Amino acid sequence: MLSTYFKGTAAAVILFSMVAITPGAVSAADTTGDFSLTVFHTNDTHAHLEHAPQRAALVKKLRGDHPSNVLLDAGDVFSGTLYFNEFKGQADLAFMNYLEYDAMTLGNHEFDLGLSPDGHKSLSEFIKGAKFPMLAANVNFSADSHFEGLQTQDISTNPENGKIYNGIIKEVNGQKIGIFGLTTVESMTISSPEKITFTNYITEAKAAVASFEKAGVNKIIAVTHIGFDDSDKVDNDILLAKNVPGIDIIVGGHTHVKLEKPHVINADKEPIVIVQANEYGKFLGQLDITFDEKGVVKKYDGVLHTIDGKDGAKDPKAVDLLQPFADKVKEKMDKPTGATAEVFLSGLRDFGGVRAGETNLGNIITDGMLQKSKEIDPNVVISFQNGGGIRSSLNKGPITYGEVLTVLPFGNSLAIMELSGAELKETFEHSVREYPKENGGFLHVAGAKVVFDGKAEPGKRIVSITIDGKEIEDSKMYKAATNVFTARGGDGFEALGKAYEAGRASEPGFSDWENLADHLKSINKIEIGLEGRILAKVPYSDISYDSWAYPYVSDLYYRNVVKGADPTFEPQKEMTRAQAASWIVRALDLKAIGTAPFSDIDGYADETKTEIAAAYDNGIIKGIDMNFKPSENVTRAQFALMLERAYKNYTGKEYTAMEARYSDFGNYSADAVNAISMLHELGITNGSEGQFNPGQSTTREQAAKIVSNFIYNTKQAKKAE
C-alpha cells in the first residue's frame, strides 16, 4: 500500500491510500521539486542460479518500465550450491554483470574461503571481474595482499568497476544518490575473514552520511548485510535506522527476512524505509520511493516479485549464459557416491532441525568426521559439527556427490584438537545456550552423549556429557575432531578459539564433504535415525535417558505437544482417542471454528473439548453416530487414519502410497491400508517382523515417536520446499 508523508511544523502525518497500489512507472521529477526513484534489490542469493534466466527476464522488463532506477545486491552471493563450489562466484558474477548491477555490499559468506589453500583469491577475482563497484564502509582489506590496490576507504564520485569503496555517489536523472555498504562484524566469528578486519557499523555509517551531506547529497541508501532484526548486541538494520540520522533507505540482507512490505522507522518525522528480499533468488525486491526537494521520503511503495521458476518468461541470452555452467554442475551433481539413503536425512531448519536438535544427518556427518579422524589419530574420542554448516537435506534414494556438496558447501577441512573436560563443557554450554531457539552453533556429536536442561539458565544447562558411558572429567584431556571453522572459534566458541591459539589443534586437511561422501559410501545403505545423542531434559521421572522414546518425548515436550504438569509420562500407558486428537491438533497448531457435534465429550476439560472441535473442524476425526468415543484406546490403524487426514490438511494434497508389505492388513479398508502405507513410506513408523499390528492399541511412547516423526518428516519437510 502506498504511503504518503507530509512534513508539518509540529509532526508529519501519515496518510494511507484506501486502495492497494501495484508499483507503477514513476517520473523522475515533477513541478513540485519531488524526485522519484525505483530501487530493485536482491540479497542472500547463495549461488542459486537455477532460475537465473527467469530473474533476468523480470529484471530487464521492470527496469525498462521504471527507467529512473538502481539495482543493488545486499551480499551473500557466495556459498550454497554447486554453482559456487565449481565456479567460486564467477557464474553468479556473469549474471550480475549481464544485468548491470549498480553496486553490491559484501556478506559474511563472501569470506568463507579464508581458510582454503588460496585464501581469498576467489573473492578478489570476483571483485576485480565485477562491472560495478563493491561497497564496504566498515571492512578493511589492507592486510590481505589479494586486495592490494582494490580498496579506497572513501566516498567516490567517480567509482571504478571492480573496486571497493566505503560508498559512492551515483547520478540518476540529474539527482545525486549516496549509496554505502556495511557488513556484519559477526563475520569475524561466523566466517573466515582472516586478515580482513571489521569496524563498528554505527560509527562508519555516521561517517558515510556526513561525507554525503558535505558533498550536497540528501538522498542516501545503505546497502547492508547486518540483518533486519538480528542480535542487538552485534548489529542490525533497525538499530542502524534508529541511530544514524540521514539514511533514507536500507536495502538489507543476512537474516533472509521476507519483507513483503517495507518496514518504516521514524515514520512520523523523516522516515527510513527498510527492505529485504528473502533468499536464494526467490524474489526480486522493488521499492518505489519519492523524495521531496529536501531529500525527505515523501511517498513509498514496495513489493517482492516472485521469480517463477516453473512457468516464468526466460531471457534468451541468460539461458545461453547459464548453459555451460549448468552442464558442468549437472555432470558433478549426477555422479553417484555409491550410497543409498533408505530414510530421509534431515538438514532442515526450525525447531528439531539442524540448528536446534539432533538430526540423523548431523549424526552421520559427525560419524564420518570421527571415523576419518581416528584413521589419523586413534586417540580421538569425540567429534562435533556446527548445525549452521549443514545447508541441505538428503532425500531417500541414491546419493550423488552433488547432493553431498549441497549439504556441506563450504569446504571446511578437518581439525583435531586436545581439549580438557572443562573446555568441552563450556563448548556444549555455548552450543545449547539459545535452545529451543535456532542457533548456527548448535553442535551435533558422535562418540558422546550430551544431556542438557533446555529450561535452565544459559551457561548452566549441561546436565551430563559421557564418553564411552563415563562422565567426562574437568581436568582430563580429550582428543576431539571438528571442522577448522569451529576449531578457530567460529560461531563464538571462545574455549575452542583459545585452545586453537594455544597450539592445541592440528589440521590434517581433509574437507568435510569428502569425509561425508567417503563415510556414506562405506555404509552403502543409510538407515540411521535419532539415537539420543543430544537430549533436552524432560521433567518426567519414569522415562530414562537410555529409553529409545526419550528423544521423541523431549521433542514433543519442548514443542508443547505434551505437557509437563505431571511428574510422570506413563510411556507404556495406552493412548486414548481424545489424547491422539489433542496431540495432532497441537502439533499442527490447528484452531477450532465452532464446537464439536459429539454428545460424549461433555465431561472433558474445556481445553480438550476445544482440541477435539479443532480436530473435527479440520477433518482429522469423524466419529460415529454423533459420538467420538474419546476414552477408548486409539488403535494403530485409527492413529494412521488421523495422521493421513492431518497430512492432507497441512499439505492440501491427498497422499497415495505404495502398499506396504505388511502381512496383517486382513480386511482393513483401503483407506486404512493407504494411511498405514503412508506412515511407512514417509518413515514415520514401521512394523515388526513383517506386521503392523493395526488393531493393537497405541502406547504413549509409540505415539510420541509417531507424532514427532510426523512433524519432522512431513510438516518441516513441507515447509522447507
VOGU-3710 file (C-alpha; in Angstrom, 3 decimals, decimal comma):
1> mlstyfkgta> 0,000/0,000/0,000  1,335/3,404/-0,948  2,157/5,700/1,950  2,478/9,486/1,784  4,365/11,726/4,200  3,808/15,488/4,556  6,209/17,479/6,676  4,447/19,926/9,010  5,595/22,385/11,645  4,849/20,015/14,509
11> aavilfsmva> 4,797/16,493/13,137  4,399/14,535/9,934  1,038/12,979/9,130  0,797/9,533/7,582  -1,928/9,065/5,011  -2,648/5,602/3,660  -4,472/5,196/0,383  -7,694/3,225/0,571  -6,789/1,033/-2,375  -3,735/-1,242/-2,662
21> itpgavsaad> -1,432/0,022/-5,406  0,858/-2,093/-7,526  4,085/-0,139/-8,147  3,902/1,576/-11,490  6,181/3,711/-13,576  7,128/6,965/-11,852  8,525/10,129/-13,322  11,925/11,159/-12,050  10,842/14,653/-11,082  7,814/16,918/-11,170
31> ttgdfsltvf> 6,973/20,571/-10,810  6,968/20,392/-7,011  10,691/19,531/-6,904  9,980/15,982/-5,852  12,209/13,180/-7,143  11,030/9,600/-7,661  13,307/6,581/-7,769  12,841/2,826/-8,069  15,237/0,619/-6,131  15,459/-3,001/-7,294
41> htndthahle> 17,184/-5,262/-4,809  18,360/-8,818/-4,133  20,165/-10,458/-1,204  21,389/-13,821/0,047  21,177/-15,492/-3,363  23,801/-18,056/-2,259  24,698/-19,271/-5,746  21,138/-20,307/-6,607  21,299/-19,803/-10,363  18,832/-22,462/-11,436
51> hapqraalvk> 16,221/-19,778/-12,200  18,620/-17,036/-13,285  17,080/-16,707/-16,800  13,664/-16,024/-15,259  15,200/-13,494/-12,880  16,992/-11,826/-15,777  13,791/-11,513/-17,818  11,957/-9,925/-14,894  14,784/-7,512/-14,053  15,107/-6,318/-17,638
61> klrgdhpsnv> 11,350/-5,838/-18,042  10,924/-3,921/-14,801  13,988/-1,736/-15,350  12,513/-0,844/-18,710  9,218/0,047/-17,072  10,964/2,135/-14,395  13,883/3,926/-16,071  14,771/6,011/-13,008  16,260/3,130/-11,027  19,168/1,442/-9,323
71> lldagdvfsg> 19,787/-2,312/-8,948  21,541/-3,299/-5,719  22,614/-6,524/-4,001  22,975/-6,829/-0,221  25,505/-9,659/-0,144  25,948/-13,403/0,333  26,291/-14,285/-3,318  28,885/-16,881/-2,263  28,282/-20,411/-0,911  25,255/-22,637/-1,049
81> tlyfnefkgq> 25,178/-24,714/-4,255  27,480/-26,460/-6,694  27,497/-23,310/-8,812  29,695/-21,859/-6,111  31,745/-24,978/-5,391  32,586/-25,320/-9,067  32,995/-21,677/-10,120  33,785/-19,759/-6,898  31,426/-16,888/-7,667  32,235/-16,462/-11,355
91> adlafmnyle> 28,920/-17,962/-12,509  26,967/-15,540/-10,312  29,158/-12,661/-11,438  28,442/-13,391/-15,089  24,735/-12,789/-14,420  25,271/-9,756/-12,207  27,394/-8,165/-14,914  24,828/-9,076/-17,561  22,056/-7,450/-15,527  24,217/-4,363/-14,931
101> ydamtlgnhe> 24,015/-4,163/-11,164  24,876/-0,714/-9,854  26,550/-1,831/-6,608  26,868/-4,652/-4,090  27,840/-4,928/-0,458  29,712/-7,952/0,865  28,059/-10,598/3,055  29,700/-12,784/5,658  29,728/-15,751/3,263  31,875/-13,818/0,813
111> fdlglspdgh> 34,632/-14,533/3,354  34,076/-18,303/3,593  37,225/-19,263/1,692  39,692/-17,568/4,015  40,948/-20,897/5,350  41,327/-22,526/1,925  44,828/-23,009/0,465  44,312/-19,999/-1,830  42,753/-17,837/0,867  40,596/-15,042/-0,529
121> kslsefikga> 41,924/-15,295/-4,070  38,477/-16,204/-5,412  36,873/-13,223/-3,658  39,481/-10,854/-5,049  38,903/-12,252/-8,547  35,149/-11,868/-8,080  35,614/-8,221/-7,137  38,094/-7,499/-9,944  35,731/-9,005/-12,504  32,695/-7,016/-11,368
131> kfpmlaanvn> 31,377/-4,388/-13,775  30,135/-2,431/-10,779  31,694/-1,201/-7,507  31,676/-3,026/-4,158  30,620/-1,158/-1,021  32,246/-1,847/2,353  32,386/1,125/4,720  33,297/-0,979/7,773  35,607/-3,569/6,191  39,377/-3,164/5,887
141> fsadshfegl> 41,154/-5,343/3,302  44,590/-3,706/3,578  46,324/-6,580/5,391  45,406/-9,155/2,721  47,667/-8,956/-0,345  44,958/-10,379/-2,608  43,192/-6,999/-2,418  46,168/-4,750/-2,999  45,066/-1,693/-4,945  41,396/-2,646/-4,860
151> qtqdistnpe> 40,128/-0,644/-1,883  39,680/3,097/-1,460  38,360/3,866/2,018  36,406/6,914/0,985  33,272/8,089/-0,801  33,771/8,195/-4,573  32,022/10,498/-7,025  33,544/8,606/-9,944  33,798/4,955/-8,883  35,568/2,364/-10,990
161> ngkiyngiik> 34,157/-1,057/-11,670  35,864/-3,868/-9,776  36,973/-1,669/-6,876  35,899/-1,391/-3,233  34,651/1,883/-1,733  33,053/2,983/1,523  30,346/4,486/-0,640  29,608/6,032/-3,999  27,661/8,985/-5,334  25,577/7,911/-8,292
171> evngqkigif> 23,669/10,295/-10,524  20,186/9,179/-11,576  18,278/11,531/-13,890  20,273/14,514/-12,688  19,866/13,681/-8,993  22,746/12,586/-6,757  22,156/9,392/-4,760  24,555/8,409/-1,981  24,996/4,652/-1,574  27,233/2,994/1,037
181> glttvesmti> 27,709/-0,554/2,306  28,005/-2,319/5,669  28,876/-5,914/6,564  28,112/-7,591/9,877  31,002/-7,551/12,329  29,771/-11,039/13,218  31,654/-12,157/10,099  34,711/-12,447/12,314  33,123/-15,390/14,146  30,718/-16,926/11,628
191> sspekitftn> 33,007/-16,833/8,592  36,752/-16,888/7,876  37,918/-13,338/7,043  41,391/-13,978/8,476  43,438/-10,769/7,874  40,384/-8,775/6,829  39,034/-6,690/9,708  35,728/-5,026/10,576  34,855/-1,809/12,387  31,736/-0,530/14,132
201> yiteakaava> 28,788/-0,183/11,763  27,183/2,804/13,525  30,432/4,782/13,541  31,126/4,096/9,872  27,528/4,789/8,846  27,585/8,191/10,552  30,872/9,000/8,806  29,445/7,983/5,415  26,302/10,093/5,901  28,429/13,077/6,937
211> sfekagvnki> 30,550/12,707/3,788  27,478/12,550/1,572  25,914/15,584/3,204  29,161/17,510/2,861  29,033/16,709/-0,873  25,484/18,057/-1,073  23,788/14,644/-1,269  20,487/14,376/0,637  19,174/11,056/-0,658  21,112/8,211/0,986
221> iavthigfdd> 20,848/4,426/0,664  22,594/1,980/2,996  23,133/-1,449/1,417  23,686/-3,694/4,407  24,451/-7,260/5,329  23,824/-6,936/9,063  20,335/-8,440/9,362  16,902/-6,877/9,691  16,329/-7,818/13,342  19,497/-9,744/14,202
231> sdkvdndill> 21,098/-9,566/17,642  21,010/-6,110/19,249  24,361/-6,980/20,788  26,002/-7,139/17,362  24,281/-5,158/14,605  21,006/-4,894/12,706  19,073/-2,645/10,336  16,544/-1,469/12,901  19,277/-0,173/15,220  21,067/1,367/12,251
241> aknvpgidii> 17,930/3,282/11,294  17,336/4,466/14,850  20,909/5,566/15,487  22,067/7,151/12,223  20,064/10,201/11,097  20,215/10,968/7,399  19,748/7,472/5,978  16,617/7,240/3,825  16,633/3,629/2,597  18,179/0,458/3,977
251> vgghthvkle> 18,475/-2,381/1,468  19,228/-5,308/3,750  20,322/-8,927/3,837  21,781/-11,583/6,149  18,654/-12,648/8,072  16,841/-13,907/4,929  13,728/-11,996/6,005  10,808/-11,849/3,609  9,639/-8,238/3,984  6,630/-8,284/1,716
261> kphvinadke> 6,073/-4,627/2,522  8,716/-2,123/3,608  9,358/-1,620/7,316  9,476/2,043/8,315  11,361/3,604/11,227  10,714/7,193/12,361  7,539/7,246/10,298  6,142/10,462/11,777  9,131/12,684/11,002  11,806/11,716/8,459
271> pivivqaney> 11,100/8,106/7,502  13,763/5,455/6,998  12,449/2,655/4,772  13,883/-0,854/5,234  13,537/-3,607/2,605  14,807/-7,190/2,296  14,003/-9,850/-0,305  14,227/-13,211/1,490  16,767/-15,621/-0,053  18,076/-17,797/-2,888
281> gkflgqldit> 16,843/-15,575/-5,711  13,222/-16,442/-4,960  12,207/-12,792/-5,203  13,186/-9,513/-6,811  12,508/-6,603/-4,494  11,108/-3,335/-5,836  10,830/-0,117/-3,839  9,204/2,915/-5,469  10,057/5,982/-3,442  9,553/9,733/-3,787
291> fdekgvvkky> 11,703/12,366/-2,068  10,777/15,987/-1,549  13,185/18,756/-2,552  14,954/18,443/0,822  15,584/14,721/0,327  12,956/13,588/2,838  10,963/10,467/1,960  7,513/11,652/0,933  5,932/8,501/-0,542  6,924/4,883/-0,852
301> dgvlhtidgk> 5,550/1,584/-2,036  7,291/-1,775/-2,072  6,691/-5,268/-3,381  8,506/-8,583/-3,706  8,141/-10,053/-7,189  8,187/-13,860/-7,171  10,692/-15,389/-9,563  8,564/-18,001/-11,303  10,997/-20,854/-11,843  8,384/-23,074/-13,457
311> dgakdpkavd> 6,419/-21,009/-15,958  8,113/-17,610/-15,855  9,451/-15,985/-19,017  13,161/-16,605/-19,632  15,637/-14,160/-21,040  17,175/-15,918/-24,109  20,671/-14,513/-23,602  20,574/-15,527/-19,954  19,591/-19,063/-20,971  22,684/-19,237/-23,167
321> llqpfadkvk> 24,807/-17,698/-20,434  23,700/-20,301/-17,905  24,095/-23,358/-20,126  27,840/-24,065/-19,808  27,712/-23,535/-16,048  24,614/-25,717/-15,711  26,163/-28,517/-17,799  29,211/-28,667/-15,535  27,085/-28,598/-12,398  24,815/-31,359/-13,703
331> ekmdkptgat> 27,804/-33,535/-14,510  29,035/-33,181/-10,944  25,583/-33,444/-9,395  24,789/-36,690/-11,156  27,894/-38,617/-10,189  26,851/-41,254/-7,605  28,679/-41,781/-4,313  27,634/-45,436/-4,201  25,435/-44,883/-1,137  21,646/-45,038/-0,889
341> aevflsglrd> 19,506/-43,312/1,730  16,783/-45,650/2,940  15,391/-42,820/5,083  15,093/-39,057/4,777  18,278/-37,464/6,171  17,267/-34,146/7,694  19,181/-30,932/7,235  16,004/-28,941/7,871  15,665/-25,687/9,783  13,354/-24,658/12,656
351> fggvragetn> 12,988/-26,412/15,993  14,038/-30,041/15,695  16,200/-29,163/12,685  19,967/-28,948/12,458  20,202/-25,699/14,435  18,027/-26,795/17,341  18,250/-30,535/17,889  19,768/-33,861/16,965  19,125/-34,979/13,383  20,048/-38,184/11,610
361> lgniitdgml> 22,066/-36,215/9,044  24,009/-34,471/11,802  24,719/-37,891/13,279  26,056/-39,326/10,065  28,224/-36,250/9,364  29,857/-36,486/12,790  30,217/-40,258/12,435  32,199/-39,695/9,234  34,277/-36,994/10,892  35,078/-39,284/13,821
371> qkskeidpnv> 35,934/-42,191/11,536  38,342/-40,101/9,445  39,994/-38,540/12,483  40,537/-41,949/14,100  42,376/-43,063/10,959  44,776/-40,188/11,604  44,856/-40,340/15,408  43,270/-43,386/17,119  43,035/-41,409/20,372  40,246/-39,140/19,075
381> visfqngggi> 37,097/-39,955/21,073  34,540/-37,294/20,135  33,574/-35,226/17,097  31,172/-32,317/16,679  29,726/-30,339/13,762  28,040/-26,919/13,857  24,441/-27,051/12,641  24,876/-23,817/10,690  27,308/-25,604/8,390  24,667/-28,163/7,337
391> rsslnkgpit> 22,850/-26,472/4,477  20,523/-29,067/2,964  18,856/-32,451/3,447  19,319/-35,767/1,628  16,178/-37,354/0,234  15,580/-41,092/0,090  17,328/-42,812/-2,784  20,808/-42,945/-4,338  23,067/-40,137/-3,064  25,170/-38,180/-5,553
401> ygevltvlpf> 28,296/-36,124/-4,952  26,318/-33,052/-5,875  23,867/-33,659/-3,070  26,710/-34,128/-0,587  28,258/-30,843/-1,713  24,921/-29,121/-1,278  24,755/-30,399/2,316  28,287/-29,195/3,153  29,089/-26,474/0,612  31,769/-24,540/2,494
411> gnslaimels> 34,664/-26,946/2,049  35,691/-26,796/5,718  38,616/-29,047/6,492  39,121/-31,374/9,439  40,713/-30,194/12,692  41,827/-32,385/15,590  42,036/-30,694/18,987  43,156/-31,515/22,505  40,583/-30,210/24,982  40,012/-30,520/28,697
421> gaelketfeh> 36,723/-31,806/30,059  36,042/-28,301/31,345  36,569/-26,861/27,855  34,220/-29,458/26,382  31,560/-28,496/28,920  31,997/-24,808/28,124  31,776/-25,629/24,420  28,498/-27,514/24,777  27,087/-24,860/27,118  27,657/-22,400/24,284
431> svreypkeng> 26,073/-24,855/21,849  22,756/-25,129/23,734  22,546/-21,599/25,139  19,760/-20,498/22,741  17,700/-23,709/22,824  14,923/-24,127/21,770  15,646/-21,155/19,500  17,714/-21,873/16,408  21,455/-21,309/16,651  24,031/-21,926/13,929
441> gflhvagakv> 26,467/-23,014/16,646  24,257/-25,883/17,841  26,584/-28,897/17,829  25,874/-32,375/16,507  28,018/-35,027/18,120  29,498/-38,502/17,695  31,293/-40,532/20,343  29,481/-38,860/23,228  26,077/-38,361/24,794  25,060/-34,860/25,866
451> vfdgkaepgk> 22,155/-34,175/28,208  21,070/-30,613/28,945  18,215/-28,769/30,589  16,621/-26,520/27,974  14,677/-24,622/30,659  17,720/-23,758/32,801  19,663/-20,507/32,766  22,056/-20,284/29,786  25,528/-21,245/30,912  24,137/-23,678/33,467
461> rivsitidgk> 22,321/-26,097/31,193  24,658/-29,072/30,757  23,485/-31,982/32,907  25,791/-34,698/31,627  28,426/-35,408/28,972  29,509/-39,031/28,742  32,130/-40,654/26,538  32,151/-44,450/26,459  29,490/-44,363/29,175  31,633/-42,373/31,617
471> eiedskmyka> 31,183/-38,761/32,708  33,926/-36,537/31,404  36,325/-35,078/33,987  37,107/-31,358/34,026  40,873/-31,823/34,342  41,239/-34,741/31,932  42,337/-34,086/28,340  40,377/-35,482/25,375  41,105/-35,635/21,659  38,243/-34,101/19,683
481> atnvftargg> 37,552/-33,614/15,974  35,621/-30,776/14,348  35,944/-28,518/11,315  38,545/-25,765/11,155  35,911/-23,034/11,216  34,563/-24,232/14,572  38,024/-25,078/15,921  39,169/-21,496/15,369  36,314/-20,128/17,457  33,680/-19,691/14,756
491> dgfealgkay> 30,110/-19,103/15,980  31,577/-17,618/19,162  33,176/-20,777/20,603  35,716/-18,968/22,771  37,058/-22,068/24,530  37,878/-23,665/21,183  39,393/-20,463/19,804  41,706/-20,160/22,818  42,758/-23,809/22,532  43,481/-23,262/18,841
501> eagrasepgf> 45,579/-20,173/19,569  47,426/-22,141/22,258  48,576/-24,609/19,598  46,340/-27,494/20,690  44,955/-28,161/17,202  46,157/-29,814/14,028  44,708/-29,572/10,522  45,100/-32,816/8,532  43,466/-31,187/5,506  40,520/-33,442/4,612
511> sdwenladhl> 37,421/-31,489/3,536  34,110/-32,079/5,287  32,125/-33,022/2,196  34,758/-35,556/1,098  34,696/-37,152/4,568  30,909/-37,386/4,392  30,936/-38,867/0,887  33,521/-41,476/1,883  31,564/-42,395/5,004  28,287/-42,714/3,121
521> ksinkieigl> 29,973/-44,948/0,569  31,404/-47,164/3,317  27,930/-47,690/4,824  26,240/-48,258/1,451  22,648/-48,311/2,769  21,841/-45,481/5,155  19,147/-46,279/7,729  20,288/-44,103/10,630  17,703/-42,324/12,790  17,677/-40,352/16,025
531> egrilakvpy> 19,828/-42,079/18,623  19,501/-39,881/21,697  22,990/-38,431/21,344  21,764/-34,962/22,352  18,891/-34,929/24,812  16,965/-31,967/26,194  15,837/-32,949/29,673  12,135/-33,511/30,430  10,568/-33,416/33,920  9,221/-36,986/33,870
541> sdisydsway> 10,647/-39,439/36,383  9,503/-42,604/34,604  11,458/-42,321/31,369  15,242/-42,726/31,373  17,868/-41,108/29,164  18,583/-44,553/27,720  14,998/-45,108/26,589  14,506/-45,260/22,820  11,482/-42,976/23,284  13,297/-40,176/25,154
551> pyvsdlyyrn> 14,267/-38,102/22,077  10,674/-38,155/20,831  9,131/-37,299/24,202  11,655/-34,484/24,617  10,876/-33,154/21,142  7,132/-33,029/21,872  7,686/-31,555/25,348  9,645/-28,570/24,003  7,066/-28,132/21,240  4,336/-28,019/23,938
561> vvkgadptfe> 2,593/-31,007/22,383  2,922/-32,916/25,651  2,614/-31,029/28,911  4,943/-31,029/31,891  2,447/-30,626/34,728  2,520/-34,296/35,769  5,674/-35,838/37,303  5,313/-38,934/35,126  4,820/-39,556/31,407  3,475/-43,116/31,666
571> pqkemtraqa> 5,166/-44,298/28,473  3,538/-47,743/28,470  0,027/-46,437/29,048  -2,341/-46,817/26,141  -3,289/-43,658/24,270  -6,940/-42,609/24,079  -8,687/-41,193/21,036  -9,044/-37,821/22,790  -5,316/-37,687/23,557  -4,412/-38,629/19,985
581> aswivraldl> -6,629/-35,851/18,613  -5,157/-33,329/21,070  -1,559/-34,160/20,180  -2,185/-33,819/16,439  -4,014/-30,505/16,928  -1,127/-29,125/18,997  1,460/-30,429/16,538  -0,185/-28,592/13,627  -1,444/-25,645/15,704  -4,983/-26,200/14,423
591> kaigtapfsd> -7,829/-23,937/15,505  -11,477/-24,699/16,192  -14,133/-22,876/14,198  -17,054/-23,966/16,341  -17,882/-26,745/18,765  -17,709/-30,452/18,032  -21,088/-32,199/17,454  -20,242/-35,161/19,684  -22,532/-35,950/22,608  -19,960/-37,917/24,604
601> idgyadetkt> -17,310/-35,261/25,325  -19,222/-33,088/27,811  -17,330/-34,360/30,821  -13,950/-33,381/29,420  -11,952/-30,235/30,220  -12,662/-27,173/28,078  -9,169/-27,340/26,533  -9,709/-30,954/25,464  -13,155/-30,195/24,044  -11,721/-27,285/22,060
611> eiaaaydngi> -8,958/-29,512/20,701  -11,453/-32,213/19,708  -13,505/-29,496/17,984  -10,374/-28,315/16,138  -9,641/-31,887/15,038  -13,224/-32,239/13,796  -13,316/-28,846/12,020  -10,049/-29,641/10,235  -11,131/-33,091/9,098  -8,793/-35,087/11,359
621> ikgidmnfkp> -11,556/-37,036/13,123  -15,079/-38,077/12,148  -16,831/-40,015/14,915  -19,789/-42,412/14,614  -23,466/-41,562/15,238  -22,608/-38,240/16,897  -20,178/-39,965/19,260  -16,395/-39,675/19,311  -15,675/-42,312/21,971  -12,889/-40,141/23,432
631> senvtraqfa> -11,920/-42,509/26,240  -11,437/-45,555/24,016  -7,888/-46,588/23,211  -6,767/-45,462/19,775  -5,616/-48,344/17,597  -2,579/-48,107/15,378  -4,832/-48,148/12,297  -7,049/-45,350/13,685  -3,978/-43,267/14,523  -2,687/-43,792/10,980
641> lmleraykny> -6,001/-42,571/9,528  -5,899/-39,435/11,715  -2,375/-38,665/10,540  -3,247/-39,246/6,893  -6,011/-36,656/7,254  -3,565/-34,359/9,074  -1,194/-34,701/6,134  -3,950/-33,665/3,739  -4,923/-30,763/5,987  -1,351/-29,470/6,146
651> tgkeytamea> -0,283/-30,011/2,531  -3,615/-29,638/0,776  -2,939/-32,884/-1,069  -4,107/-36,474/-0,895  -1,286/-38,960/-0,288  -1,392/-42,125/-2,383  1,121/-44,620/-1,068  2,502/-47,816/-2,497  1,040/-50,570/-0,345  3,452/-51,505/2,421
661> rysdfgnysa> 4,426/-55,151/2,687  2,718/-55,987/5,958  1,104/-59,407/6,214  -1,670/-58,462/8,658  -3,802/-55,937/6,755  -6,576/-58,542/6,635  -9,970/-56,967/5,999  -8,961/-53,399/6,771  -10,380/-50,774/4,429  -8,402/-49,384/1,506
671> davnaismlh> -8,268/-46,035/3,332  -6,676/-47,613/6,390  -4,182/-49,582/4,278  -3,206/-46,401/2,407  -2,814/-44,483/5,682  -0,589/-47,165/7,202  1,419/-47,388/3,980  1,870/-43,595/4,014  3,373/-43,714/7,503  5,701/-46,470/6,361
681> elgitngseg> 6,675/-44,692/3,143  7,392/-41,381/4,897  9,479/-43,078/7,569  7,085/-42,034/10,328  6,635/-45,517/11,761  7,188/-49,150/10,876  6,031/-52,531/11,931  7,776/-55,528/13,436  8,707/-58,767/11,727  6,581/-58,003/8,680
691> qfnpgqsttr> 3,488/-56,995/10,634  1,990/-53,600/11,526  -0,439/-54,815/14,181  -3,152/-52,358/13,080  -5,677/-53,472/15,688  -3,371/-53,032/18,654  -3,660/-50,020/20,925  -1,024/-47,294/20,654  1,092/-46,640/23,737  2,081/-43,112/24,707
701> eqaakivsnf> 5,742/-43,726/23,854  4,772/-45,149/20,448  2,509/-42,146/19,880  5,358/-39,783/20,819  7,575/-41,320/18,147  4,806/-41,251/15,534  3,789/-37,621/16,130  7,389/-36,391/16,430  8,290/-38,146/13,169  5,149/-36,773/11,531
711> iyntkqakka> 6,250/-33,221/12,382  9,816/-33,973/11,369  9,165/-35,794/8,089  6,006/-34,018/6,961  5,489/-30,587/8,488  9,092/-29,384/8,481  9,929/-31,050/5,181  6,926/-29,419/3,536  7,834/-26,012/4,981  11,332/-26,312/3,527
721> e> 10,086/-26,904/-0,024
//
